[in-house]
Protein backbone atom coordinates (compact mmCIF):
# COMPACT_ATOMS: atom_id res chain seq x y z
CA UNK A 1 0.00 0.00 0.00
CA UNK A 2 2.82 2.43 0.94
CA UNK A 3 4.56 1.54 -2.31
CA UNK A 4 1.44 2.26 -4.37
CA UNK A 5 0.91 5.64 -2.73
CA UNK A 6 4.54 6.76 -2.92
CA UNK A 7 4.86 5.65 -6.53
CA UNK A 8 2.18 8.22 -7.38
CA UNK A 9 4.07 11.14 -5.81
CA UNK A 10 6.96 11.58 -8.28
CA UNK A 11 4.88 11.40 -11.49
CA UNK A 12 2.27 13.83 -10.11
CA UNK A 13 5.01 16.20 -8.95
CA UNK A 14 6.77 16.35 -12.32
CA UNK A 15 3.51 16.49 -14.25
CA UNK A 16 1.57 19.08 -12.25
CA UNK A 17 4.21 20.68 -10.02
CA UNK A 18 4.00 21.20 -6.30
CA UNK A 19 0.69 23.04 -6.58
CA UNK A 20 -0.91 20.13 -8.41
CA UNK A 21 0.37 17.57 -5.94
CA UNK A 22 -2.51 17.10 -3.52
CA UNK A 23 -3.41 14.29 -1.16
CA UNK A 24 -6.57 13.73 -3.20
CA UNK A 25 -4.63 13.45 -6.47
CA UNK A 26 -2.21 10.96 -4.89
CA UNK A 27 -5.13 8.93 -3.53
CA UNK A 28 -6.87 8.92 -6.91
CA UNK A 29 -3.76 7.92 -8.85
CA UNK A 30 -2.69 5.23 -6.41
CA UNK A 31 -6.18 3.79 -5.97
CA UNK A 32 -5.82 3.99 -2.20
CA UNK A 33 -8.71 5.47 -0.21
CA UNK A 34 -8.15 9.17 0.48
CA UNK A 35 -8.99 8.82 4.17
CA UNK A 36 -6.19 6.27 4.46
CA UNK A 37 -3.73 8.59 2.73
CA UNK A 38 -4.74 11.53 4.94
CA UNK A 39 -4.47 9.40 8.08
CA UNK A 40 -1.05 8.00 7.29
CA UNK A 41 0.65 10.91 5.48
CA UNK A 42 -1.38 13.90 6.70
CA UNK A 43 -0.41 16.25 3.86
CA UNK A 44 1.76 16.84 0.82
CA UNK A 45 4.83 17.50 2.98
CA UNK A 46 4.39 14.12 4.59
CA UNK A 47 4.00 12.42 1.22
CA UNK A 48 7.11 14.10 -0.21
CA UNK A 49 9.17 13.30 2.85
CA UNK A 50 8.14 9.65 2.81
CA UNK A 51 8.75 9.41 -0.95
CA UNK A 52 12.29 10.70 -0.40
CA UNK A 53 12.79 8.32 2.52
CA UNK A 54 11.58 5.44 0.34
CA UNK A 55 13.87 6.53 -2.52
CA UNK A 56 16.80 6.35 -0.12
CA UNK A 57 15.84 2.87 0.99
CA UNK A 58 17.54 1.13 -1.93
CA UNK A 59 20.82 -0.65 -2.53
CA UNK A 60 22.48 2.15 -4.47
CA UNK A 61 26.24 2.11 -4.25
CA UNK A 62 28.67 4.61 -5.80
CA UNK A 63 30.43 3.59 -9.02
CA UNK A 64 33.58 1.45 -8.71
CA UNK A 65 35.77 2.17 -11.74
CA UNK A 66 39.20 1.42 -10.32
CA UNK A 67 40.35 5.00 -9.76
CA UNK A 68 39.28 7.92 -7.59
CA UNK A 69 38.87 10.25 -10.54
CA UNK A 70 36.91 7.62 -12.46
CA UNK A 71 34.59 7.00 -9.52
CA UNK A 72 33.94 10.70 -8.94
CA UNK A 73 33.41 11.32 -12.62
CA UNK A 74 30.93 8.44 -12.89
CA UNK A 75 29.15 9.74 -9.80
CA UNK A 76 28.94 13.22 -11.33
CA UNK A 77 27.60 11.69 -14.54
CA UNK A 78 24.84 10.08 -12.47
CA UNK A 79 24.06 13.40 -10.77
CA UNK A 80 23.97 15.33 -14.04
CA UNK A 81 21.82 12.66 -15.71
CA UNK A 82 19.32 12.73 -12.84
CA UNK A 83 19.13 16.52 -13.09
CA UNK A 84 18.91 16.46 -16.90
CA UNK A 85 16.06 14.01 -17.30
CA UNK A 86 12.94 15.50 -18.84
CA UNK A 87 11.09 15.50 -16.59
CA UNK A 88 13.53 15.22 -13.69
CA UNK A 89 12.10 13.89 -10.44
CA UNK A 90 15.33 14.96 -8.72
CA UNK A 91 14.95 18.57 -9.85
CA UNK A 92 11.25 18.54 -8.96
CA UNK A 93 12.10 17.28 -5.47
CA UNK A 94 14.69 20.04 -5.07
CA UNK A 95 12.10 22.59 -6.19
CA UNK A 96 9.60 21.11 -3.71
CA UNK A 97 12.15 21.43 -0.90
CA UNK A 98 11.62 25.20 -1.14
CA UNK A 99 7.90 24.76 -0.52
CA UNK A 100 7.84 22.30 2.35
CA UNK A 101 10.15 22.26 5.37
CA UNK A 102 9.39 18.56 5.79
CA UNK A 103 10.51 17.84 2.21
CA UNK A 104 13.64 19.95 2.80
CA UNK A 105 14.54 17.86 5.85
CA UNK A 106 14.02 14.62 3.96
CA UNK A 107 15.98 15.84 0.95
CA UNK A 108 18.87 16.68 3.22
CA UNK A 109 18.68 13.29 4.92
CA UNK A 110 18.57 11.59 1.54
CA UNK A 111 21.63 13.51 0.25
CA UNK A 112 23.66 13.03 3.42
CA UNK A 113 22.91 9.34 3.41
CA UNK A 114 24.06 9.14 -0.22
CA UNK A 115 27.26 10.99 0.72
CA UNK A 116 27.79 8.52 3.58
CA UNK A 117 27.65 5.69 1.07
CA UNK A 118 30.29 7.51 -1.02
CA UNK A 119 32.88 7.33 1.76
CA UNK A 120 33.93 3.96 0.33
CA UNK A 121 35.13 5.74 -2.83
CA UNK A 122 37.68 7.61 -0.76
CA UNK A 123 38.53 4.55 1.36
CA UNK A 124 39.31 2.61 -1.83
CA UNK A 125 41.49 5.47 -3.12
CA UNK A 126 43.42 5.48 0.16
CA UNK A 127 43.80 1.68 0.01
CA UNK A 128 45.15 1.96 -3.55
CA UNK A 129 47.65 4.57 -2.40
CA UNK A 130 46.03 7.34 -4.47
CA UNK A 131 45.48 9.54 -1.43
CA UNK A 132 47.29 9.97 1.84
CA UNK A 133 45.03 9.57 4.88
CA UNK A 134 43.38 11.08 6.77
CA UNK A 135 40.97 12.59 4.22
CA UNK A 136 37.56 14.08 4.95
CA UNK A 137 35.69 11.88 2.53
CA UNK A 138 32.40 13.77 2.57
CA UNK A 139 34.07 17.11 1.85
CA UNK A 140 36.03 15.62 -1.01
CA UNK A 141 32.93 14.10 -2.61
CA UNK A 142 30.85 17.27 -2.12
CA UNK A 143 33.66 19.30 -3.69
CA UNK A 144 33.31 17.08 -6.75
CA UNK A 145 29.51 17.06 -7.02
CA UNK A 146 28.68 20.64 -6.08
CA UNK A 147 29.68 22.35 -9.36
CA UNK A 148 27.27 19.98 -11.14
CA UNK A 149 24.41 20.92 -8.81
CA UNK A 150 25.39 24.61 -9.04
CA UNK A 151 25.11 24.45 -12.82
CA UNK A 152 21.64 22.93 -12.94
CA UNK A 153 20.01 24.01 -9.69
CA UNK A 154 21.29 27.56 -9.28
CA UNK A 155 21.99 28.59 -12.87
CA UNK A 156 19.22 26.49 -14.50
CA UNK A 157 21.73 25.91 -17.29
CA UNK A 158 21.50 23.12 -19.87
CA UNK A 159 23.69 20.12 -18.97
CA UNK A 160 27.38 20.66 -19.77
CA UNK A 161 28.84 17.36 -20.99
CA UNK A 162 32.36 18.32 -19.90
CA UNK A 163 31.46 19.42 -16.39
CA UNK A 164 31.25 16.04 -14.58
CA UNK A 165 34.81 15.13 -15.56
CA UNK A 166 36.21 18.62 -14.94
CA UNK A 167 34.68 18.86 -11.48
CA UNK A 168 35.89 15.35 -10.57
CA UNK A 169 39.40 16.15 -11.74
CA UNK A 170 39.53 19.41 -9.78
CA UNK A 171 38.41 17.60 -6.60
CA UNK A 172 41.08 14.91 -7.05
CA UNK A 173 43.82 17.49 -7.66
CA UNK A 174 42.74 19.45 -4.60
CA UNK A 175 42.65 16.28 -2.49
CA UNK A 176 46.12 15.21 -3.62
CA UNK A 177 47.38 18.67 -2.74
CA UNK A 178 46.02 18.23 0.80
CA UNK A 179 42.73 20.13 0.63
CA UNK A 180 40.56 17.76 2.66
CA UNK A 181 42.88 16.69 5.46
CA UNK A 182 41.04 15.79 8.61
CA UNK A 183 41.54 14.44 12.11
CA UNK A 184 41.59 10.62 12.09
CA UNK A 185 38.18 8.96 12.20
CA UNK A 186 36.76 8.28 15.60
CA UNK A 187 38.40 11.37 17.04
CA UNK A 188 36.19 14.31 17.82
CA UNK A 189 35.88 17.20 15.43
CA UNK A 190 34.26 17.95 12.14
CA UNK A 191 32.91 14.49 11.46
CA UNK A 192 30.95 14.41 14.68
CA UNK A 193 29.92 18.02 14.10
CA UNK A 194 28.63 17.18 10.66
CA UNK A 195 26.52 14.39 12.05
CA UNK A 196 25.04 16.60 14.73
CA UNK A 197 24.31 19.27 12.15
CA UNK A 198 22.63 16.74 9.88
CA UNK A 199 20.14 16.00 12.62
CA UNK A 200 19.39 19.65 13.28
CA UNK A 201 16.40 21.34 11.72
CA UNK A 202 16.98 22.94 8.34
CA UNK A 203 16.31 26.63 8.32
CA UNK A 204 12.81 27.57 7.38
CA UNK A 205 11.38 30.93 6.53
CA UNK A 206 13.28 32.82 3.85
CA UNK A 207 12.88 31.20 0.49
CA UNK A 208 10.90 28.35 1.93
CA UNK A 209 7.16 28.43 1.93
CA UNK A 210 6.31 25.56 4.17
CA UNK A 211 2.65 25.89 3.40
CA UNK A 212 2.01 22.19 3.84
CA UNK B 1 9.07 54.98 -10.47
CA UNK B 2 10.91 51.80 -11.52
CA UNK B 3 12.98 52.03 -8.34
CA UNK B 4 9.86 52.38 -6.15
CA UNK B 5 8.20 49.36 -7.75
CA UNK B 6 11.24 47.11 -7.70
CA UNK B 7 12.06 48.03 -4.11
CA UNK B 8 8.73 46.48 -3.14
CA UNK B 9 9.48 43.11 -4.77
CA UNK B 10 12.16 41.73 -2.41
CA UNK B 11 10.39 42.55 0.87
CA UNK B 12 7.08 41.12 -0.39
CA UNK B 13 8.83 37.99 -1.64
CA UNK B 14 10.58 37.24 1.64
CA UNK B 15 7.53 38.18 3.71
CA UNK B 16 4.77 36.38 1.81
CA UNK B 17 6.64 34.03 -0.51
CA UNK B 18 6.13 33.64 -4.22
CA UNK B 19 2.42 32.98 -3.79
CA UNK B 20 1.95 36.23 -1.90
CA UNK B 21 3.88 38.25 -4.45
CA UNK B 22 1.22 39.67 -6.75
CA UNK B 23 1.20 42.65 -9.09
CA UNK B 24 -1.52 44.19 -6.93
CA UNK B 25 0.53 43.78 -3.74
CA UNK B 26 3.57 45.36 -5.43
CA UNK B 27 1.43 48.24 -6.69
CA UNK B 28 -0.07 48.80 -3.23
CA UNK B 29 3.27 48.70 -1.43
CA UNK B 30 5.06 50.91 -3.93
CA UNK B 31 2.23 53.42 -4.23
CA UNK B 32 2.34 53.15 -8.01
CA UNK B 33 -0.94 52.71 -9.87
CA UNK B 34 -1.66 49.04 -10.57
CA UNK B 35 -2.48 49.68 -14.23
CA UNK B 36 0.98 51.17 -14.65
CA UNK B 37 2.63 48.17 -13.00
CA UNK B 38 0.61 45.73 -15.16
CA UNK B 39 1.44 47.67 -18.29
CA UNK B 40 5.18 47.86 -17.67
CA UNK B 41 5.88 44.53 -15.91
CA UNK B 42 2.93 42.40 -17.03
CA UNK B 43 3.19 39.82 -14.22
CA UNK B 44 5.16 38.53 -11.27
CA UNK B 45 7.74 36.91 -13.53
CA UNK B 46 8.40 40.27 -15.17
CA UNK B 47 8.72 41.97 -11.79
CA UNK B 48 11.14 39.35 -10.45
CA UNK B 49 13.24 39.45 -13.61
CA UNK B 50 13.49 43.23 -13.56
CA UNK B 51 14.27 43.24 -9.82
CA UNK B 52 17.17 40.86 -10.51
CA UNK B 53 18.32 42.97 -13.46
CA UNK B 54 18.21 46.07 -11.25
CA UNK B 55 20.14 44.27 -8.50
CA UNK B 56 22.86 43.46 -11.01
CA UNK B 57 23.06 47.09 -12.09
CA UNK B 58 25.36 48.15 -9.26
CA UNK B 59 29.07 48.75 -8.80
CA UNK B 60 29.80 45.53 -6.92
CA UNK B 61 33.35 44.32 -7.29
CA UNK B 62 34.88 41.14 -5.86
CA UNK B 63 37.01 41.51 -2.71
CA UNK B 64 40.67 42.48 -3.16
CA UNK B 65 42.62 41.07 -0.21
CA UNK B 66 46.04 40.66 -1.78
CA UNK B 67 45.92 36.89 -2.36
CA UNK B 68 43.86 34.51 -4.47
CA UNK B 69 42.83 32.41 -1.48
CA UNK B 70 41.93 35.54 0.49
CA UNK B 71 39.82 36.92 -2.35
CA UNK B 72 37.95 33.63 -2.87
CA UNK B 73 37.39 33.20 0.83
CA UNK B 74 36.02 36.73 1.19
CA UNK B 75 33.80 36.11 -1.83
CA UNK B 76 32.52 32.88 -0.26
CA UNK B 77 31.89 34.76 2.99
CA UNK B 78 29.73 37.21 1.03
CA UNK B 79 27.83 34.34 -0.61
CA UNK B 80 27.25 32.54 2.66
CA UNK B 81 26.15 35.75 4.40
CA UNK B 82 23.66 36.53 1.65
CA UNK B 83 22.23 33.00 1.93
CA UNK B 84 22.21 33.09 5.74
CA UNK B 85 20.32 36.35 6.25
CA UNK B 86 16.97 35.97 7.93
CA UNK B 87 15.13 36.59 5.73
CA UNK B 88 17.41 36.08 2.75
CA UNK B 89 16.35 37.82 -0.45
CA UNK B 90 18.98 35.76 -2.29
CA UNK B 91 17.49 32.48 -1.13
CA UNK B 92 13.97 33.72 -1.86
CA UNK B 93 15.04 34.66 -5.40
CA UNK B 94 16.56 31.20 -5.88
CA UNK B 95 13.32 29.64 -4.64
CA UNK B 96 11.35 31.88 -7.02
CA UNK B 97 13.53 30.76 -9.93
CA UNK B 98 11.81 27.37 -9.66
CA UNK B 99 8.42 29.04 -10.11
CA UNK B 100 9.06 31.39 -13.00
CA UNK B 101 11.13 30.69 -16.13
CA UNK B 102 11.60 34.43 -16.52
CA UNK B 103 13.03 34.73 -13.01
CA UNK B 104 15.27 31.71 -13.71
CA UNK B 105 16.70 33.40 -16.80
CA UNK B 106 17.34 36.61 -14.92
CA UNK B 107 18.91 34.78 -11.98
CA UNK B 108 21.28 33.06 -14.35
CA UNK B 109 22.13 36.33 -16.08
CA UNK B 110 22.73 37.95 -12.70
CA UNK B 111 25.04 35.12 -11.54
CA UNK B 112 26.99 34.92 -14.78
CA UNK B 113 27.50 38.65 -14.79
CA UNK B 114 28.81 38.44 -11.20
CA UNK B 115 31.18 35.65 -12.25
CA UNK B 116 32.38 37.83 -15.15
CA UNK B 117 33.27 40.53 -12.65
CA UNK B 118 35.24 37.91 -10.67
CA UNK B 119 37.64 37.23 -13.54
CA UNK B 120 39.79 40.06 -12.17
CA UNK B 121 40.47 37.97 -9.06
CA UNK B 122 42.18 35.37 -11.21
CA UNK B 123 43.90 37.99 -13.38
CA UNK B 124 45.40 39.53 -10.25
CA UNK B 125 46.57 36.10 -9.05
CA UNK B 126 48.25 35.48 -12.39
CA UNK B 127 49.87 38.96 -12.29
CA UNK B 128 51.21 38.21 -8.79
CA UNK B 129 52.64 34.93 -10.03
CA UNK B 130 50.29 32.83 -7.87
CA UNK B 131 48.92 30.96 -10.87
CA UNK B 132 50.35 29.98 -14.20
CA UNK B 133 48.23 31.12 -17.15
CA UNK B 134 46.09 30.26 -18.96
CA UNK B 135 43.44 29.60 -16.32
CA UNK B 136 39.70 29.35 -16.88
CA UNK B 137 38.75 32.02 -14.40
CA UNK B 138 35.02 31.33 -14.28
CA UNK B 139 35.52 27.62 -13.62
CA UNK B 140 37.98 28.35 -10.84
CA UNK B 141 35.64 30.80 -9.13
CA UNK B 142 32.60 28.50 -9.52
CA UNK B 143 34.63 25.65 -8.04
CA UNK B 144 35.17 27.84 -4.98
CA UNK B 145 31.61 29.11 -4.56
CA UNK B 146 29.61 26.02 -5.44
CA UNK B 147 30.12 24.05 -2.20
CA UNK B 148 28.71 27.06 -0.33
CA UNK B 149 25.60 27.13 -2.55
CA UNK B 150 25.32 23.33 -2.32
CA UNK B 151 25.27 23.54 1.46
CA UNK B 152 22.50 26.14 1.72
CA UNK B 153 20.47 25.67 -1.46
CA UNK B 154 20.49 21.89 -1.89
CA UNK B 155 20.97 20.66 1.67
CA UNK B 156 19.11 23.56 3.38
CA UNK B 157 21.78 23.24 6.08
CA UNK B 158 22.60 25.93 8.63
CA UNK B 159 25.60 28.05 7.63
CA UNK B 160 28.95 26.31 8.28
CA UNK B 161 31.45 28.95 9.42
CA UNK B 162 34.42 26.89 8.20
CA UNK B 163 33.06 26.16 4.73
CA UNK B 164 33.90 29.44 2.90
CA UNK B 165 37.60 29.12 3.74
CA UNK B 166 37.73 25.37 3.08
CA UNK B 167 36.08 25.68 -0.32
CA UNK B 168 38.32 28.60 -1.30
CA UNK B 169 41.43 26.65 -0.25
CA UNK B 170 40.39 23.56 -2.21
CA UNK B 171 39.80 25.65 -5.35
CA UNK B 172 43.22 27.31 -5.03
CA UNK B 173 45.00 23.97 -4.50
CA UNK B 174 43.19 22.49 -7.51
CA UNK B 175 44.08 25.53 -9.64
CA UNK B 176 47.74 25.39 -8.65
CA UNK B 177 47.76 21.70 -9.57
CA UNK B 178 46.47 22.61 -13.04
CA UNK B 179 42.75 21.90 -12.72
CA UNK B 180 41.40 24.87 -14.67
CA UNK B 181 43.83 25.14 -17.57
CA UNK B 182 42.27 26.60 -20.67
CA UNK B 183 43.06 27.78 -24.17
CA UNK B 184 44.31 31.40 -24.14
CA UNK B 185 41.60 34.05 -24.12
CA UNK B 186 40.36 35.18 -27.46
CA UNK B 187 40.88 31.76 -28.94
CA UNK B 188 37.84 29.67 -29.66
CA UNK B 189 36.68 27.01 -27.25
CA UNK B 190 35.03 26.84 -23.89
CA UNK B 191 34.89 30.54 -23.17
CA UNK B 192 32.93 31.30 -26.29
CA UNK B 193 30.80 28.22 -25.65
CA UNK B 194 30.00 29.40 -22.15
CA UNK B 195 28.88 32.77 -23.42
CA UNK B 196 26.66 31.24 -26.05
CA UNK B 197 25.18 28.91 -23.44
CA UNK B 198 24.52 31.83 -21.09
CA UNK B 199 22.33 33.40 -23.74
CA UNK B 200 20.38 30.21 -24.39
CA UNK B 201 17.07 29.59 -22.72
CA UNK B 202 17.24 27.87 -19.34
CA UNK B 203 15.42 24.59 -19.25
CA UNK B 204 11.83 24.85 -18.19
CA UNK B 205 9.43 22.13 -17.28
CA UNK B 206 10.70 19.71 -14.66
CA UNK B 207 11.01 21.37 -11.31
CA UNK B 208 9.97 24.72 -12.68
CA UNK B 209 6.42 25.83 -12.52
CA UNK B 210 6.42 28.87 -14.73
CA UNK B 211 2.90 29.73 -13.80
CA UNK B 212 3.45 33.41 -14.22
Interface residues (C-beta under 8 A of the other chain):
Chain A: X14 X17 X18 X19 X85 X86 X87 X88 X89 X91 X92 X94 X95 X97 X98 X104 X105 X107 X108 X111 X112 X139 X142 X143 X145 X146 X147 X149 X150 X153 X154 X155 X156 X157 X158 X160 X162 X166 X167 X169 X170 X171 X173 X174 X176 X177 X178 X179 X180 X190 X197 X198 X200 X202 X203 X205 X206 X207 X208 X209 X211
Chain B: X14 X17 X18 X19 X85 X86 X87 X88 X89 X91 X92 X94 X95 X97 X98 X104 X105 X107 X108 X111 X112 X139 X142 X143 X145 X146 X147 X149 X150 X153 X154 X155 X156 X157 X158 X160 X162 X166 X167 X169 X170 X171 X173 X174 X176 X177 X178 X179 X180 X190 X197 X198 X200 X202 X203 X205 X206 X207 X208 X209 X211
